[in-house]
Amino acid sequence: MTQRPRILLLIPHLGGGGAEQVTLLLAQNLSEIKYDLHLGLVTQKSAGARDLPSSVTVHALGARRVRSGLFSLLRLVWRVRPDLILSGMAHLNFLVLLLRPLFPPGTRVLIRQNSTVSSSLAAGDLPVWTQLMYRLLYHHADRVICQSPAMAKDIRHEIGISPRKLAVLPNPVDLQCPRASAVTRNHWTGPGPHLLAVGRLSTQKGFDLLLQALAILKLRFPSADMTIAGAGPEEKSLKASCRALGIDAAVRFPGQVESPAAYFAGASLFVVSSRHEGLPNALLEAAAAGLPLAALPSSDGMVDLLRGKPGVRVAREVSASALAESLAGALELLRPGERFRHEWINEFRLDRAICRYEDLIDATLLQGCA
């Protein structure tokens, strides 16, 4: 019997945002018949990982930070000797590509880009050496996985990477899970409308803009309230902004929740307020549940995907006033509890997306054998 190719999926840890969710779905759904699957968690101390099949071998390296896991990661690669590594976040991608010359010969490397490079660099919240790392290291990947054609075009322009090294793959989304959650217990009280946002409490996610937009919106919808599910460094600042804007009674911060989809039932509108973004899985899950959507134009890929679709409002620019205008326009047209089919979400259906990932993995392995 031919030995199955050994695949090592790498992520800092599980239980975080969209990148972690994509890696978890890959670990759960890539074929255990075709591949010997391993999951490396660089900053996680325990190998106990939720909802993973027994066929997936989990390696928890317990590093304090990604970059301090350099030697642990190198030891893991030599111990597992994977045929292919798939890394899922930019700072981990840098480390993997930096170490690649020290990997066992023939190890193939796929990296997944989870943000638009130009927007991330322009935001000014990344270290000054980040652009240099992109330019020096990304060329050494076998393929770079992007979430949209616009993201691929952007990375080609920003770092001059060859088009043949770019692959556009949809994020896998379990459409059944959010649809089931959308009819479970209602977490909302009061007349509403009820706004829902999900993400790390960071400057990138633009929740400060969303709070300003809600303050404007309440002039027209006085009973409007909002839940922002997530944790992060801006939590204290955001709560202070709520008090300063006089909307603290209307905003709820439940922290990091295991399943944001639990808040879908009863939500009037799902909002993406990011200043810059790739293609957040939370948005895709909300669309799968049929929620009306409102978003800032935080990337060309998101605009291409969402603009002109029924049940979707994309603001004219990235600003609090434009977001408030978009929210008000959506709420004025929506009927209470209205939901939409969002047919475009089928491109991200779990079985289709996993097949696309397997096709890329197989092609890359064959390329290594050529």
Disulfide bonds with the S-S distance in Angstrom:
none
